[in-house]
Amino acid sequence: MNFSASALVKQSASQLLYYMITGKSKEITAGQKVGEVYASNITKSLGFCSEKRGVIQHLNHNLFFCIDAINDNEYIEIKKVDDQANYQDWYLQMSVLQACLYSSLLNKVDTLDTPAFRQKEGYEQEIISVKKPFDYLLYFGSDIYKIEPNEKVSNFYLQKLELLAEAYDDRNFDSCRKFDSSYKHKEFSLLKPKFTFHKKLETIL
């Protein structure tokens, strides 16, 4: 089965199981579209390599993740923040968890390639080597944070993947509801991902 690292972070286990069973997918919101354009513009403005995809195999399942931008040995997740002085804590926490998971998965792969949706947009397929050691950065509006890979974080989401794969076989929503009851909206406080303020982003679009 194929899994999205982004979806594992952003969606509950029950919601993901519903989409897996029905074959439906979560609709892209207007805010997500704006965020994608923002990330693309930042990448182009700074002259960084655009979005690249990685994949790891776990128990015969594929887990995909996408890096927004690459600058030499810096791998970057980009999030749009409308008001730097007034944002909701959950948004930063989710962004840090996502970046922490990606940085941990990045340690497990040697190459990245151009994702299929980018190829449909006219980008050529490109395979690049992952430079190690690397820095993983979160561009959160004008604030840049350095993210530390964390096996506790990656193991948690791999556990969620395993739960979903098992629940899918017997349509077991109860196990997903139990998982959500234990962890939904508590991931950040339980996993305690490590991140530090790095610097301000000078170019804002």
C-alpha positions in Angstrom: 0.0 0.0 0.0 1.0 3.6 -0.5 1.0 6.2 2.3 1.6 9.9 2.4 3.8 11.2 5.2 2.0 14.6 5.1 -1.4 12.9 5.5 -0.1 10.8 8.4 0.7 14.0 10.2 -2.3 16.1 9.2 -5.2 13.7 9.3 -6.6 11.4 12.0 -6.4 7.7 11.7 -10.2 7.4 11.4 -10.2 9.9 8.6 -7.4 8.3 6.7 -9.1 4.9 7.0 -12.3 6.3 5.6 -10.5 7.7 2.6 -8.6 4.4 2.1 -11.8 2.3 2.1 -13.9 4.7 0.0 -11.1 5.5 -2.5 -11.9 9.2 -2.0 -9.3 11.8 -1.3 -9.4 15.0 0.8 -10.1 18.0 -1.2 -7.4 20.6 -1.6 -8.5 23.8 0.1 -8.1 27.3 -1.2 -5.6 27.9 1.7 -3.5 25.0 0.6 -3.4 26.2 -3.0 -2.3 29.6 -1.8 0.4 28.0 0.3 1.7 25.9 -2.6 2.0 29.0 -4.8 3.8 30.8 -1.9 6.3 28.0 -1.5 6.9 27.8 -5.2 7.5 31.6 -5.3 9.9 31.5 -2.4 11.8 28.6 -4.0 12.1 30.5 -7.3 13.0 33.8 -5.7 15.9 32.2 -3.7 17.1 30.1 -6.6 16.6 26.8 -4.8 15.9 23.4 -6.3 12.2 22.8 -6.4 10.1 20.1 -4.9 11.5 16.6 -4.7 10.1 13.3 -3.5 11.5 10.5 -1.3 10.1 7.1 -0.5 10.9 4.5 2.1 9.6 1.0 2.3 8.1 -0.2 5.6 6.7 -3.7 5.9 6.0 -3.9 2.2 4.3 -0.5 2.2 5.6 2.7 0.5 5.7 5.9 2.5 6.1 9.0 0.3 7.3 12.4 1.4 8.1 15.6 -0.5 10.7 18.3 0.2 9.6 21.8 -0.8 13.0 23.1 -1.6 16.7 22.2 -1.6 19.7 24.5 -1.3 22.9 22.4 -1.4 22.8 20.4 1.8 19.8 22.3 3.2 16.4 20.6 2.9 13.5 22.9 3.4 9.8 22.8 4.4 8.0 26.1 3.6 4.8 27.3 5.4 2.9 30.5 4.6 2.1 32.6 7.7 -0.3 35.5 7.2 0.5 37.3 10.5 3.8 36.5 12.0 2.8 38.1 15.3 -0.5 36.3 15.5 -0.7 32.7 14.5 -2.2 29.6 16.2 0.1 27.4 18.1 -1.2 24.2 16.5 -0.1 25.4 13.1 3.5 25.8 14.2 3.4 22.5 16.1 2.0 20.6 13.1 4.6 22.2 10.8 7.4 21.2 13.2 6.1 17.6 13.4 5.9 17.4 9.7 9.4 18.8 9.2 10.7 16.5 11.9 9.2 13.4 10.2 10.5 14.4 6.8 14.0 15.0 8.2 14.0 11.6 9.9 12.8 9.9 6.6 15.4 11.8 4.6 18.1 10.1 6.7 16.8 6.8 5.4 17.1 7.5 1.7 20.0 8.2 -0.7 18.1 9.8 -3.6 15.1 12.0 -4.3 13.2 12.5 -7.5 10.6 14.7 -9.2 7.1 13.8 -8.0 4.6 12.7 -10.6 2.3 15.8 -10.1 5.3 18.0 -10.9 6.0 16.1 -14.1 2.4 16.7 -15.1 3.1 20.4 -14.6 5.9 20.2 -17.2 8.9 19.5 -14.9 11.4 16.9 -16.2 12.1 13.8 -14.1 15.3 14.4 -12.1 17.0 12.2 -9.7 19.3 13.8 -7.1 21.5 12.4 -4.4 20.9 13.3 -0.8 23.8 15.2 0.7 24.7 14.0 4.1 25.1 15.4 6.7 22.4 17.9 6.0 20.4 20.6 7.7 16.6 20.5 7.7 15.0 23.9 7.9 11.4 25.0 8.4 10.6 28.3 6.8 7.6 29.3 8.9 6.7 32.7 7.4 9.7 34.9 8.1 11.0 32.7 10.9 13.4 29.9 10.0 13.8 27.0 12.4 16.4 24.3 12.4 14.8 20.8 12.8 16.4 17.8 14.4 15.7 14.3 13.0 13.9 12.3 15.7 13.4 8.5 15.6 10.7 8.8 18.2 8.7 10.9 15.8 9.3 8.7 12.7 8.5 5.6 14.8 5.2 7.1 15.9 4.0 7.7 12.4 5.3 4.3 11.2 3.2 2.8 14.0 0.2 4.8 12.7 0.9 3.5 9.2 0.9 -0.1 10.5 -2.3 0.5 12.3 -4.0 1.8 9.2 -2.7 -1.1 7.1 -4.1 -3.6 9.6 -7.4 -1.7 10.1 -7.9 -1.6 6.3 -7.9 -5.4 6.0 -10.9 -5.8 8.3 -12.4 -2.3 8.1 -11.6 -1.8 11.8 -12.6 1.7 12.6 -12.6 1.0 16.3 -8.8 0.5 16.4 -8.4 3.9 14.6 -10.8 5.6 17.0 -8.9 4.2 19.9 -5.6 5.5 18.5 -7.1 8.9 17.8 -8.5 9.1 21.4 -5.0 8.5 22.7 -3.0 10.7 20.4 -5.1 13.2 18.4 -4.0 16.8 19.1 -1.5 15.4 21.7 1.3 14.4 19.3 3.4 17.5 19.9 3.4 17.3 23.7 4.0 13.6 23.7 6.7 13.4 21.0 8.5 16.7 22.0 10.2 17.3 18.6 13.4 19.3 18.9 13.7 22.6 16.9 15.6 25.8 17.4 15.2 29.3 15.9 17.8 29.7 13.2 17.3 33.2 11.6 14.9 35.5 9.8 14.0 35.0 6.1 15.1 38.1 4.3 13.1 37.6 1.2 9.3 37.8 1.7 6.9 37.6 -1.2 
